[in-house]
């Protein structure tokens, strides 16, 4: 799954973090790759 948008400041990191959290809460193994390093560390 990819979260992408060409615009700056549209909430991609927030959407990604919430999606990763929701999938992990459901017991799925999730790997989030953020080349800019903006996602929080769990």
mmCIF entry with sequence, helices, sheets and N, C-alpha, C, O atoms, coordinates in Angstrom:
data_MODEL
# 
_entry.id   MODEL 
# 
_entity.id                         1 
_entity.type                       polymer 
_entity.pdbx_number_of_molecules   1 
# 
_entity_poly.entity_id                      1 
_entity_poly.type                           'polypeptide(L)' 
_entity_poly.nstd_linkage                   no 
_entity_poly.nstd_monomer                   no 
_entity_poly.pdbx_seq_one_letter_code       
;(UNK)(UNK)(UNK)(UNK)(UNK)(UNK)(UNK)(UNK)(UNK)(UNK)(UNK)(UNK)(UNK)(UNK)(UNK)(UNK)
(UNK)(UNK)(UNK)(UNK)(UNK)(UNK)(UNK)(UNK)(UNK)(UNK)(UNK)(UNK)(UNK)(UNK)(UNK)(UNK)
(UNK)(UNK)(UNK)(UNK)(UNK)(UNK)(UNK)(UNK)(UNK)(UNK)
;
_entity_poly.pdbx_seq_one_letter_code_can   XXXXXXXXXXXXXXXXXXXXXXXXXXXXXXXXXXXXXXXXXX 
_entity_poly.pdbx_strand_id                 A 
# 
loop_
_entity_poly_seq.entity_id 
_entity_poly_seq.num 
_entity_poly_seq.mon_id 
_entity_poly_seq.hetero 
1 1  UNK n 
1 2  UNK n 
1 3  UNK n 
1 4  UNK n 
1 5  UNK n 
1 6  UNK n 
1 7  UNK n 
1 8  UNK n 
1 9  UNK n 
1 10 UNK n 
1 11 UNK n 
1 12 UNK n 
1 13 UNK n 
1 14 UNK n 
1 15 UNK n 
1 16 UNK n 
1 17 UNK n 
1 18 UNK n 
1 19 UNK n 
1 20 UNK n 
1 21 UNK n 
1 22 UNK n 
1 23 UNK n 
1 24 UNK n 
1 25 UNK n 
1 26 UNK n 
1 27 UNK n 
1 28 UNK n 
1 29 UNK n 
1 30 UNK n 
1 31 UNK n 
1 32 UNK n 
1 33 UNK n 
1 34 UNK n 
1 35 UNK n 
1 36 UNK n 
1 37 UNK n 
1 38 UNK n 
1 39 UNK n 
1 40 UNK n 
1 41 UNK n 
1 42 UNK n 
# 
_struct_asym.id          A 
_struct_asym.entity_id   1 
# 
_struct_conf.conf_type_id            HELX_P 
_struct_conf.id                      HELX_P1 
_struct_conf.pdbx_PDB_helix_id       AA1 
_struct_conf.beg_label_comp_id       UNK 
_struct_conf.beg_label_asym_id       A 
_struct_conf.beg_label_seq_id        12 
_struct_conf.pdbx_beg_PDB_ins_code   ? 
_struct_conf.end_label_comp_id       UNK 
_struct_conf.end_label_asym_id       A 
_struct_conf.end_label_seq_id        25 
_struct_conf.pdbx_end_PDB_ins_code   ? 
_struct_conf.beg_auth_comp_id        UNK 
_struct_conf.beg_auth_asym_id        A 
_struct_conf.beg_auth_seq_id         12 
_struct_conf.end_auth_comp_id        UNK 
_struct_conf.end_auth_asym_id        A 
_struct_conf.end_auth_seq_id         25 
_struct_conf.pdbx_PDB_helix_class    1 
_struct_conf.details                 ? 
_struct_conf.pdbx_PDB_helix_length   14 
# 
_struct_conf_type.id          HELX_P 
_struct_conf_type.criteria    ? 
_struct_conf_type.reference   ? 
# 
loop_
_atom_site.group_PDB 
_atom_site.id 
_atom_site.type_symbol 
_atom_site.label_atom_id 
_atom_site.label_alt_id 
_atom_site.label_comp_id 
_atom_site.label_asym_id 
_atom_site.label_entity_id 
_atom_site.label_seq_id 
_atom_site.pdbx_PDB_ins_code 
_atom_site.Cartn_x 
_atom_site.Cartn_y 
_atom_site.Cartn_z 
_atom_site.occupancy 
_atom_site.B_iso_or_equiv 
_atom_site.pdbx_formal_charge 
_atom_site.auth_seq_id 
_atom_site.auth_comp_id 
_atom_site.auth_asym_id 
_atom_site.auth_atom_id 
_atom_site.pdbx_PDB_model_num 
ATOM 1   N N  . UNK A 1 1  ? 0.836  -1.143 0.000  1.00 0.00 ? 1  UNK A N  1 
ATOM 2   C CA . UNK A 1 1  ? 0.000  0.000  0.000  1.00 0.00 ? 1  UNK A CA 1 
ATOM 3   C C  . UNK A 1 1  ? 0.899  1.230  0.000  1.00 0.00 ? 1  UNK A C  1 
ATOM 4   O O  . UNK A 1 1  ? 1.891  1.272  0.728  1.00 0.00 ? 1  UNK A O  1 
ATOM 5   N N  . UNK A 1 2  ? 0.568  2.212  -0.795 1.00 0.00 ? 2  UNK A N  1 
ATOM 6   C CA . UNK A 1 2  ? 1.354  3.428  -0.885 1.00 0.00 ? 2  UNK A CA 1 
ATOM 7   C C  . UNK A 1 2  ? 0.450  4.630  -0.634 1.00 0.00 ? 2  UNK A C  1 
ATOM 8   O O  . UNK A 1 2  ? -0.657 4.707  -1.168 1.00 0.00 ? 2  UNK A O  1 
ATOM 9   N N  . UNK A 1 3  ? 0.927  5.563  0.179  1.00 0.00 ? 3  UNK A N  1 
ATOM 10  C CA . UNK A 1 3  ? 0.233  6.833  0.379  1.00 0.00 ? 3  UNK A CA 1 
ATOM 11  C C  . UNK A 1 3  ? 1.095  7.896  -0.281 1.00 0.00 ? 3  UNK A C  1 
ATOM 12  O O  . UNK A 1 3  ? 2.220  8.151  0.151  1.00 0.00 ? 3  UNK A O  1 
ATOM 13  N N  . UNK A 1 4  ? 0.562  8.518  -1.336 1.00 0.00 ? 4  UNK A N  1 
ATOM 14  C CA . UNK A 1 4  ? 1.360  9.498  -2.085 1.00 0.00 ? 4  UNK A CA 1 
ATOM 15  C C  . UNK A 1 4  ? 0.480  10.636 -2.572 1.00 0.00 ? 4  UNK A C  1 
ATOM 16  O O  . UNK A 1 4  ? -0.712 10.465 -2.825 1.00 0.00 ? 4  UNK A O  1 
ATOM 17  N N  . UNK A 1 5  ? 1.096  11.790 -2.694 1.00 0.00 ? 5  UNK A N  1 
ATOM 18  C CA . UNK A 1 5  ? 0.452  12.957 -3.261 1.00 0.00 ? 5  UNK A CA 1 
ATOM 19  C C  . UNK A 1 5  ? 1.562  13.923 -3.641 1.00 0.00 ? 5  UNK A C  1 
ATOM 20  O O  . UNK A 1 5  ? 2.531  14.081 -2.899 1.00 0.00 ? 5  UNK A O  1 
ATOM 21  N N  . UNK A 1 6  ? 1.425  14.562 -4.784 1.00 0.00 ? 6  UNK A N  1 
ATOM 22  C CA . UNK A 1 6  ? 2.482  15.453 -5.264 1.00 0.00 ? 6  UNK A CA 1 
ATOM 23  C C  . UNK A 1 6  ? 2.538  16.769 -4.499 1.00 0.00 ? 6  UNK A C  1 
ATOM 24  O O  . UNK A 1 6  ? 3.551  17.467 -4.544 1.00 0.00 ? 6  UNK A O  1 
ATOM 25  N N  . UNK A 1 7  ? 1.476  17.111 -3.807 1.00 0.00 ? 7  UNK A N  1 
ATOM 26  C CA . UNK A 1 7  ? 1.446  18.384 -3.084 1.00 0.00 ? 7  UNK A CA 1 
ATOM 27  C C  . UNK A 1 7  ? 2.164  18.265 -1.740 1.00 0.00 ? 7  UNK A C  1 
ATOM 28  O O  . UNK A 1 7  ? 2.293  17.174 -1.183 1.00 0.00 ? 7  UNK A O  1 
ATOM 29  N N  . UNK A 1 8  ? 2.617  19.381 -1.244 1.00 0.00 ? 8  UNK A N  1 
ATOM 30  C CA . UNK A 1 8  ? 3.273  19.442 0.054  1.00 0.00 ? 8  UNK A CA 1 
ATOM 31  C C  . UNK A 1 8  ? 2.230  19.799 1.103  1.00 0.00 ? 8  UNK A C  1 
ATOM 32  O O  . UNK A 1 8  ? 1.350  20.622 0.849  1.00 0.00 ? 8  UNK A O  1 
ATOM 33  N N  . UNK A 1 9  ? 2.323  19.188 2.279  1.00 0.00 ? 9  UNK A N  1 
ATOM 34  C CA . UNK A 1 9  ? 1.465  19.567 3.387  1.00 0.00 ? 9  UNK A CA 1 
ATOM 35  C C  . UNK A 1 9  ? 0.032  19.102 3.286  1.00 0.00 ? 9  UNK A C  1 
ATOM 36  O O  . UNK A 1 9  ? -0.875 19.814 3.716  1.00 0.00 ? 9  UNK A O  1 
ATOM 37  N N  . UNK A 1 10 ? -0.198 17.927 2.730  1.00 0.00 ? 10 UNK A N  1 
ATOM 38  C CA . UNK A 1 10 ? -1.570 17.440 2.595  1.00 0.00 ? 10 UNK A CA 1 
ATOM 39  C C  . UNK A 1 10 ? -1.897 16.311 3.570  1.00 0.00 ? 10 UNK A C  1 
ATOM 40  O O  . UNK A 1 10 ? -2.960 15.698 3.467  1.00 0.00 ? 10 UNK A O  1 
ATOM 41  N N  . UNK A 1 11 ? -0.999 16.029 4.512  1.00 0.00 ? 11 UNK A N  1 
ATOM 42  C CA . UNK A 1 11 ? -1.288 15.046 5.556  1.00 0.00 ? 11 UNK A CA 1 
ATOM 43  C C  . UNK A 1 11 ? -0.895 13.621 5.241  1.00 0.00 ? 11 UNK A C  1 
ATOM 44  O O  . UNK A 1 11 ? -1.461 12.693 5.818  1.00 0.00 ? 11 UNK A O  1 
ATOM 45  N N  . UNK A 1 12 ? 0.056  13.413 4.344  1.00 0.00 ? 12 UNK A N  1 
ATOM 46  C CA . UNK A 1 12 ? 0.469  12.058 3.994  1.00 0.00 ? 12 UNK A CA 1 
ATOM 47  C C  . UNK A 1 12 ? 1.044  11.310 5.197  1.00 0.00 ? 12 UNK A C  1 
ATOM 48  O O  . UNK A 1 12 ? 0.748  10.132 5.394  1.00 0.00 ? 12 UNK A O  1 
ATOM 49  N N  . UNK A 1 13 ? 1.848  11.978 5.984  1.00 0.00 ? 13 UNK A N  1 
ATOM 50  C CA . UNK A 1 13 ? 2.460  11.330 7.139  1.00 0.00 ? 13 UNK A CA 1 
ATOM 51  C C  . UNK A 1 13 ? 1.398  10.967 8.174  1.00 0.00 ? 13 UNK A C  1 
ATOM 52  O O  . UNK A 1 13 ? 1.452  9.888  8.764  1.00 0.00 ? 13 UNK A O  1 
ATOM 53  N N  . UNK A 1 14 ? 0.452  11.843 8.394  1.00 0.00 ? 14 UNK A N  1 
ATOM 54  C CA . UNK A 1 14 ? -0.616 11.578 9.352  1.00 0.00 ? 14 UNK A CA 1 
ATOM 55  C C  . UNK A 1 14 ? -1.467 10.402 8.901  1.00 0.00 ? 14 UNK A C  1 
ATOM 56  O O  . UNK A 1 14 ? -1.777 9.514  9.695  1.00 0.00 ? 14 UNK A O  1 
ATOM 57  N N  . UNK A 1 15 ? -1.843 10.396 7.637  1.00 0.00 ? 15 UNK A N  1 
ATOM 58  C CA . UNK A 1 15 ? -2.643 9.289  7.094  1.00 0.00 ? 15 UNK A CA 1 
ATOM 59  C C  . UNK A 1 15 ? -1.864 7.984  7.195  1.00 0.00 ? 15 UNK A C  1 
ATOM 60  O O  . UNK A 1 15 ? -2.417 6.955  7.582  1.00 0.00 ? 15 UNK A O  1 
ATOM 61  N N  . UNK A 1 16 ? -0.587 8.028  6.849  1.00 0.00 ? 16 UNK A N  1 
ATOM 62  C CA . UNK A 1 16 ? 0.242  6.820  6.902  1.00 0.00 ? 16 UNK A CA 1 
ATOM 63  C C  . UNK A 1 16 ? 0.363  6.287  8.328  1.00 0.00 ? 16 UNK A C  1 
ATOM 64  O O  . UNK A 1 16 ? 0.212  5.086  8.555  1.00 0.00 ? 16 UNK A O  1 
ATOM 65  N N  . UNK A 1 17 ? 0.632  7.163  9.282  1.00 0.00 ? 17 UNK A N  1 
ATOM 66  C CA . UNK A 1 17 ? 0.777  6.746  10.674 1.00 0.00 ? 17 UNK A CA 1 
ATOM 67  C C  . UNK A 1 17 ? -0.520 6.141  11.200 1.00 0.00 ? 17 UNK A C  1 
ATOM 68  O O  . UNK A 1 17 ? -0.492 5.121  11.890 1.00 0.00 ? 17 UNK A O  1 
ATOM 69  N N  . UNK A 1 18 ? -1.644 6.755  10.884 1.00 0.00 ? 18 UNK A N  1 
ATOM 70  C CA . UNK A 1 18 ? -2.936 6.225  11.334 1.00 0.00 ? 18 UNK A CA 1 
ATOM 71  C C  . UNK A 1 18 ? -3.250 4.887  10.682 1.00 0.00 ? 18 UNK A C  1 
ATOM 72  O O  . UNK A 1 18 ? -3.791 3.994  11.333 1.00 0.00 ? 18 UNK A O  1 
ATOM 73  N N  . UNK A 1 19 ? -2.917 4.740  9.411  1.00 0.00 ? 19 UNK A N  1 
ATOM 74  C CA . UNK A 1 19 ? -3.148 3.479  8.705  1.00 0.00 ? 19 UNK A CA 1 
ATOM 75  C C  . UNK A 1 19 ? -2.281 2.364  9.281  1.00 0.00 ? 19 UNK A C  1 
ATOM 76  O O  . UNK A 1 19 ? -2.762 1.256  9.515  1.00 0.00 ? 19 UNK A O  1 
ATOM 77  N N  . UNK A 1 20 ? -1.007 2.659  9.509  1.00 0.00 ? 20 UNK A N  1 
ATOM 78  C CA . UNK A 1 20 ? -0.101 1.667  10.097 1.00 0.00 ? 20 UNK A CA 1 
ATOM 79  C C  . UNK A 1 20 ? -0.593 1.255  11.483 1.00 0.00 ? 20 UNK A C  1 
ATOM 80  O O  . UNK A 1 20 ? -0.606 0.070  11.815 1.00 0.00 ? 20 UNK A O  1 
ATOM 81  N N  . UNK A 1 21 ? -0.996 2.232  12.287 1.00 0.00 ? 21 UNK A N  1 
ATOM 82  C CA . UNK A 1 21 ? -1.501 1.938  13.626 1.00 0.00 ? 21 UNK A CA 1 
ATOM 83  C C  . UNK A 1 21 ? -2.757 1.085  13.603 1.00 0.00 ? 21 UNK A C  1 
ATOM 84  O O  . UNK A 1 21 ? -2.889 0.147  14.389 1.00 0.00 ? 21 UNK A O  1 
ATOM 85  N N  . UNK A 1 22 ? -3.674 1.405  12.709 1.00 0.00 ? 22 UNK A N  1 
ATOM 86  C CA . UNK A 1 22 ? -4.929 0.653  12.616 1.00 0.00 ? 22 UNK A CA 1 
ATOM 87  C C  . UNK A 1 22 ? -4.677 -0.786 12.170 1.00 0.00 ? 22 UNK A C  1 
ATOM 88  O O  . UNK A 1 22 ? -5.280 -1.716 12.706 1.00 0.00 ? 22 UNK A O  1 
ATOM 89  N N  . UNK A 1 23 ? -3.797 -0.971 11.201 1.00 0.00 ? 23 UNK A N  1 
ATOM 90  C CA . UNK A 1 23 ? -3.496 -2.328 10.740 1.00 0.00 ? 23 UNK A CA 1 
ATOM 91  C C  . UNK A 1 23 ? -2.783 -3.135 11.823 1.00 0.00 ? 23 UNK A C  1 
ATOM 92  O O  . UNK A 1 23 ? -3.065 -4.319 12.008 1.00 0.00 ? 23 UNK A O  1 
ATOM 93  N N  . UNK A 1 24 ? -1.863 -2.495 12.534 1.00 0.00 ? 24 UNK A N  1 
ATOM 94  C CA . UNK A 1 24 ? -1.144 -3.179 13.617 1.00 0.00 ? 24 UNK A CA 1 
ATOM 95  C C  . UNK A 1 24 ? -2.100 -3.544 14.755 1.00 0.00 ? 24 UNK A C  1 
ATOM 96  O O  . UNK A 1 24 ? -1.966 -4.612 15.353 1.00 0.00 ? 24 UNK A O  1 
ATOM 97  N N  . UNK A 1 25 ? -3.057 -2.672 15.058 1.00 0.00 ? 25 UNK A N  1 
ATOM 98  C CA . UNK A 1 25 ? -4.042 -2.966 16.100 1.00 0.00 ? 25 UNK A CA 1 
ATOM 99  C C  . UNK A 1 25 ? -4.888 -4.185 15.760 1.00 0.00 ? 25 UNK A C  1 
ATOM 100 O O  . UNK A 1 25 ? -5.411 -4.853 16.652 1.00 0.00 ? 25 UNK A O  1 
ATOM 101 N N  . UNK A 1 26 ? -5.020 -4.471 14.479 1.00 0.00 ? 26 UNK A N  1 
ATOM 102 C CA . UNK A 1 26 ? -5.796 -5.632 14.035 1.00 0.00 ? 26 UNK A CA 1 
ATOM 103 C C  . UNK A 1 26 ? -4.947 -6.897 13.973 1.00 0.00 ? 26 UNK A C  1 
ATOM 104 O O  . UNK A 1 26 ? -5.405 -7.942 13.510 1.00 0.00 ? 26 UNK A O  1 
ATOM 105 N N  . UNK A 1 27 ? -3.710 -6.791 14.443 1.00 0.00 ? 27 UNK A N  1 
ATOM 106 C CA . UNK A 1 27 ? -2.855 -7.970 14.527 1.00 0.00 ? 27 UNK A CA 1 
ATOM 107 C C  . UNK A 1 27 ? -2.022 -8.246 13.298 1.00 0.00 ? 27 UNK A C  1 
ATOM 108 O O  . UNK A 1 27 ? -1.382 -9.294 13.215 1.00 0.00 ? 27 UNK A O  1 
ATOM 109 N N  . UNK A 1 28 ? -2.011 -7.337 12.341 1.00 0.00 ? 28 UNK A N  1 
ATOM 110 C CA . UNK A 1 28 ? -1.219 -7.550 11.139 1.00 0.00 ? 28 UNK A CA 1 
ATOM 111 C C  . UNK A 1 28 ? 0.217  -7.083 11.365 1.00 0.00 ? 28 UNK A C  1 
ATOM 112 O O  . UNK A 1 28 ? 0.467  -6.145 12.121 1.00 0.00 ? 28 UNK A O  1 
ATOM 113 N N  . UNK A 1 29 ? 1.150  -7.749 10.701 1.00 0.00 ? 29 UNK A N  1 
ATOM 114 C CA . UNK A 1 29 ? 2.536  -7.308 10.716 1.00 0.00 ? 29 UNK A CA 1 
ATOM 115 C C  . UNK A 1 29 ? 2.674  -6.178 9.703  1.00 0.00 ? 29 UNK A C  1 
ATOM 116 O O  . UNK A 1 29 ? 2.293  -6.330 8.542  1.00 0.00 ? 29 UNK A O  1 
ATOM 117 N N  . UNK A 1 30 ? 3.211  -5.059 10.135 1.00 0.00 ? 30 UNK A N  1 
ATOM 118 C CA . UNK A 1 30 ? 3.277  -3.870 9.288  1.00 0.00 ? 30 UNK A CA 1 
ATOM 119 C C  . UNK A 1 30 ? 4.704  -3.338 9.275  1.00 0.00 ? 30 UNK A C  1 
ATOM 120 O O  . UNK A 1 30 ? 5.359  -3.246 10.312 1.00 0.00 ? 30 UNK A O  1 
ATOM 121 N N  . UNK A 1 31 ? 5.168  -2.994 8.089  1.00 0.00 ? 31 UNK A N  1 
ATOM 122 C CA . UNK A 1 31 ? 6.457  -2.324 7.930  1.00 0.00 ? 31 UNK A CA 1 
ATOM 123 C C  . UNK A 1 31 ? 6.203  -0.986 7.262  1.00 0.00 ? 31 UNK A C  1 
ATOM 124 O O  . UNK A 1 31 ? 5.722  -0.939 6.129  1.00 0.00 ? 31 UNK A O  1 
ATOM 125 N N  . UNK A 1 32 ? 6.515  0.090  7.941  1.00 0.00 ? 32 UNK A N  1 
ATOM 126 C CA . UNK A 1 32 ? 6.348  1.426  7.381  1.00 0.00 ? 32 UNK A CA 1 
ATOM 127 C C  . UNK A 1 32 ? 7.717  1.971  6.997  1.00 0.00 ? 32 UNK A C  1 
ATOM 128 O O  . UNK A 1 32 ? 8.620  2.053  7.829  1.00 0.00 ? 32 UNK A O  1 
ATOM 129 N N  . UNK A 1 33 ? 7.857  2.337  5.741  1.00 0.00 ? 33 UNK A N  1 
ATOM 130 C CA . UNK A 1 33 ? 9.117  2.887  5.248  1.00 0.00 ? 33 UNK A CA 1 
ATOM 131 C C  . UNK A 1 33 ? 8.883  4.363  4.927  1.00 0.00 ? 33 UNK A C  1 
ATOM 132 O O  . UNK A 1 33 ? 8.056  4.707  4.083  1.00 0.00 ? 33 UNK A O  1 
ATOM 133 N N  . UNK A 1 34 ? 9.622  5.214  5.609  1.00 0.00 ? 34 UNK A N  1 
ATOM 134 C CA . UNK A 1 34 ? 9.499  6.654  5.409  1.00 0.00 ? 34 UNK A CA 1 
ATOM 135 C C  . UNK A 1 34 ? 10.893 7.214  5.116  1.00 0.00 ? 34 UNK A C  1 
ATOM 136 O O  . UNK A 1 34 ? 11.666 7.443  6.045  1.00 0.00 ? 34 UNK A O  1 
ATOM 137 N N  . UNK A 1 35 ? 11.223 7.436  3.857  1.00 0.00 ? 35 UNK A N  1 
ATOM 138 C CA . UNK A 1 35 ? 12.569 7.891  3.506  1.00 0.00 ? 35 UNK A CA 1 
ATOM 139 C C  . UNK A 1 35 ? 12.952 9.229  4.149  1.00 0.00 ? 35 UNK A C  1 
ATOM 140 O O  . UNK A 1 35 ? 14.138 9.493  4.346  1.00 0.00 ? 35 UNK A O  1 
ATOM 141 N N  . UNK A 1 36 ? 11.979 10.068 4.475  1.00 0.00 ? 36 UNK A N  1 
ATOM 142 C CA . UNK A 1 36 ? 12.282 11.360 5.067  1.00 0.00 ? 36 UNK A CA 1 
ATOM 143 C C  . UNK A 1 36 ? 12.381 11.286 6.582  1.00 0.00 ? 36 UNK A C  1 
ATOM 144 O O  . UNK A 1 36 ? 12.825 12.240 7.221  1.00 0.00 ? 36 UNK A O  1 
ATOM 145 N N  . UNK A 1 37 ? 11.971 10.162 7.166  1.00 0.00 ? 37 UNK A N  1 
ATOM 146 C CA . UNK A 1 37 ? 12.088 9.982  8.607  1.00 0.00 ? 37 UNK A CA 1 
ATOM 147 C C  . UNK A 1 37 ? 11.087 10.774 9.441  1.00 0.00 ? 37 UNK A C  1 
ATOM 148 O O  . UNK A 1 37 ? 11.391 11.159 10.570 1.00 0.00 ? 37 UNK A O  1 
ATOM 149 N N  . UNK A 1 38 ? 9.899  11.020 8.896  1.00 0.00 ? 38 UNK A N  1 
ATOM 150 C CA . UNK A 1 38 ? 8.915  11.806 9.604  1.00 0.00 ? 38 UNK A CA 1 
ATOM 151 C C  . UNK A 1 38 ? 7.918  10.983 10.423 1.00 0.00 ? 38 UNK A C  1 
ATOM 152 O O  . UNK A 1 38 ? 7.229  11.527 11.286 1.00 0.00 ? 38 UNK A O  1 
ATOM 153 N N  . UNK A 1 39 ? 7.837  9.681  10.158 1.00 0.00 ? 39 UNK A N  1 
ATOM 154 C CA . UNK A 1 39 ? 6.910  8.847  10.923 1.00 0.00 ? 39 UNK A CA 1 
ATOM 155 C C  . UNK A 1 39 ? 7.451  8.646  12.332 1.00 0.00 ? 39 UNK A C  1 
ATOM 156 O O  . UNK A 1 39 ? 8.656  8.478  12.519 1.00 0.00 ? 39 UNK A O  1 
ATOM 157 N N  . UNK A 1 40 ? 6.565  8.664  13.321 1.00 0.00 ? 40 UNK A N  1 
ATOM 158 C CA . UNK A 1 40 ? 7.018  8.436  14.701 1.00 0.00 ? 40 UNK A CA 1 
ATOM 159 C C  . UNK A 1 40 ? 7.515  6.999  14.872 1.00 0.00 ? 40 UNK A C  1 
ATOM 160 O O  . UNK A 1 40 ? 7.100  6.096  14.145 1.00 0.00 ? 40 UNK A O  1 
ATOM 161 N N  . UNK A 1 41 ? 8.393  6.809  15.824 1.00 0.00 ? 41 UNK A N  1 
ATOM 162 C CA . UNK A 1 41 ? 8.919  5.472  16.133 1.00 0.00 ? 41 UNK A CA 1 
ATOM 163 C C  . UNK A 1 41 ? 8.067  4.851  17.232 1.00 0.00 ? 41 UNK A C  1 
ATOM 164 O O  . UNK A 1 41 ? 7.724  5.507  18.215 1.00 0.00 ? 41 UNK A O  1 
ATOM 165 N N  . UNK A 1 42 ? 7.733  3.576  17.052 1.00 0.00 ? 42 UNK A N  1 
ATOM 166 C CA . UNK A 1 42 ? 6.967  2.870  18.077 1.00 0.00 ? 42 UNK A CA 1 
ATOM 167 C C  . UNK A 1 42 ? 7.869  2.009  18.883 1.00 0.00 ? 42 UNK A C  1 
ATOM 168 O O  . UNK A 1 42 ? 7.415  1.328  19.802 1.00 0.00 ? 42 UNK A O  1 
# 
